[in-house]
Amino acid sequence: MGYDRLIMPRLVVSLDAGDEFLRERVIWLPEPVVVGTHNTDEAFSRRLADYRAVNTDDDSVTNYFDELEFHPQRFGPYSVHTSLSTHARTHARTHTHTHTRTDTSEISLARGAGT
């Protein structure tokens, strides 16, 4: 599998959280944040199921990079802040970030879009 080194990232980060953790985050959002969004339990559960169906272990952005020997840095919900700030201090070089389809899906999932 070939790739263009000029557009390949130097770092791939994967934020992983279990379904129960994500549901709890949505449940505990303040009401003013939820009003006017699609973050009902039913809508969020449907979007989460759709996301999980499309992003299987064999068919995901992180798997793509892993196969190219760009091993993603994986962070869970309780390790993200400490690990990312440590990594940022260690690798404080200029970088660019390009949103992938999965990035956009994750952002939409968190914002309550795409129902």
Residue pairs with C-beta under 8 A, 6 or more apart in sequence:
1 67
1 68
3 68
7 98
8 68
8 70
9 65
9 70
9 95
9 96
9 97
9 98
10 91
10 93
10 95
11 73
11 87
11 91
11 95
12 62
12 65
12 70
12 71
12 72
12 73
13 72
13 73
13 75
13 84
14 62
14 72
14 73
14 74
14 75
15 75
15 80
15 106
16 74
16 75
16 76
17 76
17 77
19 48
19 52
21 77
22 44
22 48
23 41
23 44
23 45
23 48
26 34
26 39
26 41
26 44
27 41
29 39
34 112
37 111
37 112
38 44
38 47
38 112
38 113
38 114
38 115
39 112
43 112
43 115
44 112
46 115
47 108
47 109
47 114
47 115
48 109
51 105
51 106
51 109
54 105
55 61
55 102
55 105
57 63
60 102
61 100
61 101
61 102
61 103
62 72
62 74
65 71
65 72
66 72
73 83
73 87
75 83
75 84
99 107
105 114
108 114
